[in-house]
Amino acid sequence: MSLFFRLFLLSLSIIPLHSDEYRFGEGIRLGETPVYLGGYFSVDYADFMDDRSAVTLDDMALMLYGESGAWRFMSELEINDMYHRSFGESETTEHSYDVHAERVYVSYEPNDMVRTTLGKFNSPIGFWNMLPVNVLRDTTSNPLVTRTIMPRFTTGLDVDITLRRDHRLTLLLQATPDLDTLFHDENPYNNFDIDRHLSLGYRYLLGDLTFKVNGGYFRERDTLEAWYYGYAALRYEHLAWRVMGEYGVRQNSEGGEEISSGYLQGLYSLNIRHQLIARVESVDDEWIDDDVIFWLAGYTYRPFASMVLKAEYQRDLDTQWQKVLFSFSVLF
Amino acid sequence: MLFAEQWVIIGHGPLPDSRLDAEHLRALYLGERHYMDTQRIKPLSLKADDPLRQAFEREVLKMDREEIHAFWIKQHYLGKRPPKVLSSVEAVLRYVEKLPGTIGYVPLSAIGKHHVYVWYLP
């Protein structure tokens, strides 16, 4: 895969870049082709407020995409946790140069009612998972519900049907291992290593309010353990305010273990560059008999639309465990 | 500089649908919709500092420059591109005259002898 990545970079160096239309953060056109190149990276600093801290070069990704008529393709390769250094009781430095296939898909949109996508893509569940990269999301940390209930990525088919402008149905179907197993059989880039995923979703738009609900099933590849999940998300946007909440429940197919999680977040934009965020999150995991509720407050500064500095403070309501996060991320 | 002239949206042929309203036009220019009837639409734009473009973005998209840039940055992650930018009103007129499916905003007075159709009048 690293050879593939090098060839990918080499091919870019021999294609003239078409920079006339370039605006920082919107990608660059490759010559006279309908293909665009972009990418992003993120550096995070975490202080656990107990003498431990860590710096991570969290994401380093390149995107290549384009469209022709009703067809569109996207390929995104990413190196995750490329550099990680921890300080405090155990000082370690770790590197990773493994390149993962994060998104590789082709989509076809023959009209405004139907869109089909084939490949590996972000599971279109909830709101957070649609724009999950640090530079675009609201806080450095991701709400736990987006990592614990459903697979973040699906390798297979996505059919979106817009019934009217305000009603949309989504069908997701996966019947193979994750695309990234072609390169990393042991550790594919997804929060669950799955070989089955079936999900049905509905989105409803009512003025400033958007509501999404999903129900689905997925199977873990190694253990063949099957899970059912339900997921609901709500977003309300009005003037400088945005309120967003997501809640999901996942249950073992044998009716045993159950995990539920959710968050409620308020965001206030002082202006287009400065935002204040407050969020409360909960996770209830029956298997480890743990119930966690914590809150966070964050501040986001965008000197440019495609460059973000974030600060965030998290605190657990029971244990008083706390953490401070800072990050710098860029989309190019 | 404010743009005080009457502007219109022009298309290559007759309007493929019964009408084009402001909401549909906005969705076409923001890449949220791509069709009118069965015709795939390719919107054209002028350069960012063009007073007509600024008027169009203010009146139809109801967004300022920074909001639009922030919007297209998100779309860039999703693999979507902003409308093609042409350097002049004359270039927009020629492009639309030549290529089916393209639309663009131009001053009404600039149409002259160009073989284009008015699709939308604000």
Interface residues (C-beta under 8 A of the other chain):
Chain A: E21 R23 G25 E26 G27 Y36 G38 Y40 M63 Y65 G66 E67 G69 A70 R72 F73 M74 E109 N111 D112 L131 V133 L136 I272 R302 A305 S306 L331
Chain B: R33 H34 Y35 T38 R40 E66 E67 H69 A70 W72 I73 K74 H76 Y77 L78 G79 K80 R81 P82 V85
